[in-house]
Amino acid sequence: MKRVSILFVCMGNICRSPLAEGIFRHVAAESGLAEIVSIDSAGIGGWHEGDQPDPRSIATAKSHGIDITGQSARRIRSSDFAAFDLIVAMDRSNMAELRRKAPDAGNIHLFGDIALGTGEDIPDPYYGGPEGFEAVYARLHTGCMKLAGMLGAESASWRGNTSSVR
């Protein structure tokens, strides 16, 4: 199977996308997919560039046995649109900004569509408390499990419209 690269994207790359990266990395390792996936995360904005994930994201991940302290926030780069097979936006606002930056990219998808099949946005827990981070973790974990399952079963490319995983 061809190696697949996935980029998770949220607003500042400190809450949702680092959690998604950590969860998917963990799920991929447990599912035996670690050798065929490359996983990263980025933010629409660069406000937190170089910073660790939000302490609440770190604590939530840690409570589930996942260490995301080695991650550092970065802003999405124009080269990411060609470098990644799958770019996964956490909400419609993130997706709109990604499409504005790369209108012809066929590899941009909403997490709620591709991973959950519900079309839902993953809410930004930044202005809330620990319960919001836990709720986001639960949705991300569910979606990452489904995404890993699809990846394990999928042998076609995820670029553009050539995949049955849409």
RAHUVEN-V302627 format. One record per helix or strand. SS is the DSSP state (A for helix, B for strand). FROM is the first residue (numbers start at 1). TO is the last residue. Records with the same first field share a line. If there is no record, write none. Layout:
# RAHUVEN-V302627
SS: FROM-TO  FROM-TO
This chain:
# RAHUVEN-V302627
B: 4-10  37-43  75-75  86-89  108-110
A: 16-30  34-36  55-63  80-83  92-101  111-114  130-153
